[in-house]
């Protein structure tokens, strides 16, 4: 698929985005150029979690970065807002990304609660109390929100599952934001139009289920959406349990107009899997 090929004809009610890392780090390990080319050909409007050094490919294919990484080193979900020792670093790196997004007119940057342990690398270091973690997240995000509001970029706080320990990118044992209500309450308490909830259907399904009702419950907070097959974070096919057409119809019915980022790990032909994901969610 190339930029010269016409875009696939979609219904236009869902703004599809493709998570770069899934197709670059796994499977056939597509280049940034190929991810962008395929996304455009399949009718997608964005590629996300792609390094700013690769953003020139987005421009070439008339795409945007639907969700930018926060710039933290290592596994970015380990060191987040629940731990004050990382506030300065997280706010500095995320603010830099916010500047880049504002300059490029890209909408969102990701954020995380961080791991619940005092030392994220050491489960024996003690656990940050939930109330303290909540207050730390609110304080840090309120500070970042002031900058995000000035720049017109939205910070999306992600809920992740802690149940799957089979792969470091399928689940995150130790993550402090594995309860959707906890993460949503942080977003509500921050109270900024530029701090929203990243609603990942895969992670919510593993931790809670009841997806349609939860979309309705949190519709005012949702700033970005992720898809993947549950329980294995594979393709959106008949071998997984989420009824994606139904949950996407519910999402659309709430008036959601943000991006739906396809963030599954390919287990077979990645092009066929991505095409199926977009067609399945094109409600």
C-alpha positions in Angstrom: 0.0 0.0 0.0 1.3 3.4 -1.0 0.3 7.1 -0.6 -0.8 7.0 -4.3 -3.5 4.5 -3.5 -7.0 5.9 -2.7 -8.1 5.7 0.9 -10.5 2.9 1.9 -14.1 4.1 1.9 -15.3 4.2 5.5 -18.5 5.4 7.1 -16.7 8.3 8.7 -18.3 8.1 12.2 -15.1 6.6 13.7 -11.7 8.4 13.5 -9.2 5.5 13.3 -5.7 5.7 14.6 -2.9 3.0 14.6 -0.5 2.5 17.5 2.9 2.5 15.9 4.7 0.4 18.5 2.5 -2.7 17.9 3.5 -2.9 14.2 7.1 -1.6 14.6 8.3 -3.6 17.6 6.3 -6.8 17.0 5.5 -9.1 14.1 7.0 -7.9 10.8 8.4 -4.8 12.5 7.1 -2.2 10.0 9.0 1.0 9.5 7.4 4.3 10.3 7.0 4.9 6.6 5.0 1.6 6.1 2.8 2.2 9.2 1.8 5.6 7.8 1.3 4.3 4.3 -0.9 1.4 5.4 -2.8 3.6 7.8 -3.6 6.1 5.1 -4.6 3.4 2.6 -7.0 1.8 5.1 -8.7 5.1 5.8 -7.1 5.9 9.1 -6.5 9.5 10.1 -3.7 9.1 12.6 -0.8 7.1 13.9 0.0 7.3 17.6 2.8 6.7 20.1 5.3 7.4 17.3 8.5 9.4 18.1 8.6 13.0 17.1 11.6 12.2 15.0 9.3 10.3 12.7 6.5 12.8 12.5 7.6 14.0 9.1 6.1 10.7 7.8 2.7 11.8 9.2 2.8 15.0 7.2 3.7 13.1 4.0 0.7 10.9 4.4 -1.7 13.6 5.6 -2.0 12.1 9.0 -1.7 13.4 12.6 -0.3 11.9 15.8 -3.5 10.9 17.5 -1.7 10.4 20.9 1.9 11.3 21.7 4.1 9.5 24.1 5.1 11.5 27.2 8.8 11.3 26.6 9.7 9.4 29.8 12.6 6.9 29.5 12.2 3.2 29.8 8.7 1.8 30.4 6.8 5.1 30.7 3.9 3.6 32.6 6.1 2.7 35.6 7.0 6.2 36.7 4.0 8.4 36.9 2.0 10.9 38.9 1.2 8.8 41.9 4.8 9.2 43.2 6.0 12.7 43.9 9.7 11.8 43.4 8.9 11.6 39.7 6.7 14.7 39.4 9.4 17.1 38.2 10.7 14.7 35.5 7.2 13.6 34.3 6.0 17.2 34.1 9.1 18.4 32.3 9.1 15.6 29.7 5.4 15.8 29.1 5.5 19.6 28.8 8.1 19.2 26.1 5.9 16.8 24.3 2.9 19.2 24.7 5.0 21.9 23.1 5.8 19.6 20.1 2.1 18.7 19.8 1.0 22.3 20.0 3.5 23.3 17.3 2.3 20.4 15.0 -1.4 20.9 15.9 -1.6 17.4 17.3 -4.3 16.8 20.0 -3.2 14.5 22.8 -0.4 13.3 25.0 -0.5 10.2 27.2 -0.1 10.1 31.0 0.1 7.3 33.6 -0.5 6.9 37.3 2.8 4.9 37.6 3.5 1.7 39.6 2.2 1.5 43.2 5.6 0.7 44.7 7.8 3.3 46.3 10.5 2.1 44.0 8.8 1.1 40.8 11.5 -1.5 40.1 11.2 -3.2 43.5 7.9 -4.7 44.7 9.5 -5.1 48.2 10.1 -1.4 48.6 6.6 -0.8 50.0 3.4 0.4 48.5 2.1 3.9 48.1 -1.2 4.2 50.0 -4.2 4.6 47.6 -5.3 7.9 49.2 -1.8 9.3 48.9 -1.5 8.0 45.3 -4.8 9.7 44.4 -3.7 13.0 46.0 -0.3 12.9 44.3 -1.9 12.2 40.9 -4.4 15.1 41.3 -1.7 17.5 42.4 0.7 16.6 39.6 -2.0 16.6 36.9 -3.4 19.9 38.1 0.0 21.5 37.6 0.5 20.0 34.2 -3.1 20.9 33.2 -2.3 24.6 33.6 0.3 24.2 30.9 -1.8 21.9 28.7 -4.7 24.4 28.8 -2.4 27.2 27.6 -1.1 25.1 24.7 -4.5 23.5 23.7 -3.3 19.9 24.1 -5.2 17.2 26.1 -3.5 14.9 28.6 -5.0 11.5 28.6 -4.6 9.4 31.7 -4.6 5.7 31.0 -6.1 2.8 33.0 -4.2 -0.4 32.6 -4.8 -4.0 33.6 -2.7 -5.8 36.2 -4.1 -9.3 35.6 -2.1 -10.5 32.6 1.5 -11.3 33.6 2.4 -13.3 30.4 3.9 -10.4 28.5 5.2 -7.0 29.6 2.9 -5.3 27.1 -0.2 -7.4 27.7 -0.5 -6.5 31.4 1.2 -4.5 34.0 1.3 -6.1 37.4 2.0 -3.4 39.9 0.4 -0.5 38.0 -1.4 1.8 40.4 -4.2 2.7 38.1 -5.8 -0.6 37.4 -9.2 0.4 38.8 -11.2 2.4 36.2 -13.2 4.2 38.9 -10.0 5.3 40.6 -8.5 6.7 37.4 -11.8 8.3 36.4 -12.1 9.9 39.8 -8.6 11.4 39.4 -9.7 13.0 36.1 -12.9 14.3 37.6 -11.1 15.8 40.6 -8.5 17.5 38.5 -11.4 19.2 36.7 -9.6 20.4 33.6 -11.0 20.2 30.1 -7.4 19.3 29.1 -7.1 16.2 31.3 -9.2 13.3 30.1 -9.5 9.5 30.5 -7.8 7.1 28.1 -10.4 4.4 27.9 -8.8 1.2 26.6 -11.4 -1.5 25.9 -8.9 -4.3 26.3 -7.7 -3.2 29.7 -11.2 -2.3 31.0 -12.5 -5.7 29.8 -9.7 -7.6 31.7 -10.2 -5.7 34.9 -14.0 -5.0 34.9 -16.0 -5.9 31.8 -19.4 -4.2 31.4 -18.0 -2.1 28.6 -21.2 -0.5 27.2 -22.4 0.7 30.6 -18.9 2.0 31.5 -18.7 4.0 28.3 -22.0 5.6 29.1 -20.9 6.2 32.7 -17.7 8.0 31.7 -18.6 9.5 28.4 -17.9 13.1 29.5 -14.4 12.1 30.6 -13.2 10.0 27.6 -10.5 11.7 25.6 -9.0 8.8 23.7 -9.9 5.2 23.1 -7.8 2.0 22.5 -8.8 -1.4 21.0 -7.3 -4.9 21.2 -8.7 -8.4 21.4 -9.4 -9.7 24.9 -7.9 -11.6 26.7 -4.7 -11.9 24.7 -4.3 -8.4 23.2 -4.4 -9.9 19.7 -6.5 -9.1 16.7 -10.2 -8.0 16.9 -11.4 -11.3 15.5 -13.7 -14.3 16.4 -11.1 -15.6 18.8 -11.6 -12.8 21.4 -14.5 -11.9 23.6 -15.3 -8.2 23.0 -18.2 -7.3 20.7 -16.5 -4.4 19.1 -19.3 -3.3 16.8 -21.6 -3.0 19.8 -19.2 -1.1 22.0 -18.2 1.2 19.1 -21.9 1.9 18.3 -22.3 2.9 22.0 -19.2 5.1 21.9 -20.4 6.9 18.7 -23.9 7.3 20.2 -22.3 9.3 23.1 -21.1 11.9 20.7 -17.4 10.9 21.0 -15.4 12.4 18.1 -11.8 11.6 19.3 -9.6 8.9 17.9 -10.0 5.2 18.3 -6.5 3.8 18.4 -6.0 0.2 17.3 -3.3 -1.1 19.7 -3.3 -4.9 19.3 -0.3 -7.1 19.0 -0.3 -9.0 15.7 -0.3 -12.7 15.9 -0.6 -13.3 12.1 -0.5 -11.1 8.9 -0.5 -7.6 10.4 -2.0 -6.0 7.4 -5.0 -8.4 7.4 -5.4 -7.9 11.1 -5.3 -4.1 10.9 -7.8 -4.1 8.0 -10.1 -6.4 10.0 -9.9 -4.1 13.1 -10.8 -1.0 11.1 -13.6 -2.7 9.3 -14.9 -4.2 12.5 -15.0 -0.8 14.3 -16.3 1.1 11.3 -19.9 1.4 12.6 
